[in-house]
C-alpha cells in the first residue's frame, strides 16, 4: 500500500510542480516543496517510521538531494516541467533508501 501511495504522490507532485513552475515563472522555484515531500516518501519506503528513523532518513535524503548523484542531476537538468523538479528528488530518495536499508541490515539501526 505504501508503494502505491508513493507512486500516486509522485505523480501528483509532478503535476503540481509543473503548474507551480508556470505560476512562478522559474525552474524549480524555492516555493515548490512538494518535490521534497515526494522524495522523502521514497527515502522511507520499507523503513519503520520511528522518530530516530525519520530523523536519519531526513538527513540521508537531504545529503543525496544536495549531492545530486547521477542520474539525479541529469534528470533535474533534462526533464521538462514538473518531471525535472520531482524526479531528481525521487532519485535522491531512492539512494537514501538503499543506503538506509543497508545501514539497518548491517548495523542494526
C-alpha positions as CSV (number, residue, x, y, z in Angstrom):
1,X,0.0,0.0,0.0
2,X,2.9,2.4,0.8
3,X,4.4,1.8,-2.7
4,X,1.0,2.7,-4.4
5,X,0.8,5.8,-2.3
6,X,4.4,6.8,-3.1
7,X,3.8,6.4,-6.8
8,X,0.5,8.3,-6.7
9,X,2.0,11.1,-4.6
10,X,5.0,11.3,-7.0
11,X,2.6,11.7,-10.0
12,X,0.6,14.4,-8.1
13,X,3.9,16.2,-7.3
14,X,4.9,16.2,-10.9
15,X,1.6,17.7,-11.9
16,X,1.6,20.3,-9.1
17,X,5.2,21.2,-9.7
18,X,4.6,21.8,-13.4
19,X,1.7,24.1,-12.6
20,X,3.8,25.9,-9.9
21,X,6.7,26.5,-12.3
22,X,4.3,28.2,-14.7
23,X,2.8,30.4,-12.0
24,X,6.2,31.4,-10.5
25,X,7.9,31.6,-13.9
26,X,11.1,29.9,-12.9
27,X,12.6,26.4,-12.9
28,X,12.3,24.6,-9.6
29,X,11.3,27.7,-7.6
30,X,12.2,27.6,-3.9
31,X,8.5,27.9,-3.2
32,X,7.9,24.4,-4.6
33,X,8.3,21.9,-1.8
34,X,6.1,19.0,-2.8
35,X,9.0,17.6,-4.7
36,X,10.9,17.2,-1.4
37,X,7.9,15.5,0.2
38,X,7.7,13.0,-2.7
39,X,11.5,12.3,-2.4
40,X,11.2,11.7,1.3
41,X,8.4,9.3,0.7
42,X,10.8,7.2,-1.3
43,X,13.5,7.5,1.4
44,X,11.2,6.0,4.0
45,X,10.0,3.1,1.8
46,X,10.3,-0.2,3.8
47,X,11.7,1.7,6.8
48,X,10.0,1.6,10.2
49,X,8.7,5.1,11.0
50,X,10.3,5.6,14.4
51,X,11.5,9.1,15.5
52,X,15.1,8.0,15.0
53,X,14.5,6.5,11.6
54,X,12.6,9.6,10.4
55,X,15.5,11.8,11.6
56,X,18.1,9.6,9.9
57,X,16.1,9.3,6.8
58,X,15.7,13.1,6.6
59,X,19.5,13.6,6.9
60,X,20.2,11.0,4.3
61,X,17.6,12.4,1.9
62,X,19.0,16.0,2.3
63,X,22.5,14.7,1.7
64,X,21.7,12.9,-1.5
65,X,19.4,15.7,-2.6
66,X,22.3,18.2,-2.3
67,X,24.8,15.9,-3.9
68,X,22.6,15.1,-6.9
69,X,24.5,11.9,-7.8
70,X,23.9,10.7,-11.3
71,X,21.3,10.4,-12.6
72,X,19.5,12.8,-10.3
73,X,21.3,16.0,-11.6
74,X,20.9,14.8,-15.1
75,X,17.1,14.4,-14.7
76,X,16.9,17.7,-12.9
77,X,18.5,19.5,-15.9
78,X,17.0,17.4,-18.8
79,X,13.4,16.5,-17.9
80,X,10.8,19.1,-18.7
81,X,8.5,20.9,-16.3
82,X,7.3,19.1,-13.1
83,X,9.2,15.9,-14.0
84,X,12.5,17.6,-13.8
85,X,11.5,19.2,-10.5
86,X,10.4,16.0,-8.9
87,X,12.3,13.1,-10.4
88,X,15.7,14.3,-9.1
89,X,14.3,14.2,-5.6
90,X,12.8,10.8,-6.1
91,X,16.2,9.5,-7.2
92,X,17.8,11.1,-4.2
93,X,15.1,9.4,-2.0
94,X,15.9,6.1,-3.6
95,X,19.6,6.5,-3.0
96,X,18.9,7.5,0.6
97,X,16.5,4.5,1.0
98,X,19.1,2.0,-0.3
99,X,21.7,3.5,2.0
100,X,19.4,3.4,4.9
101,X,18.2,-0.2,4.3
102,X,21.9,-1.4,4.0
103,X,22.8,0.5,7.2
104,X,19.9,-1.0,9.0
105,X,20.7,-4.5,7.8
106,X,24.4,-4.4,8.7
107,X,24.5,-2.0,11.7
108,X,21.1,-2.8,13.1
109,X,19.9,0.8,13.5
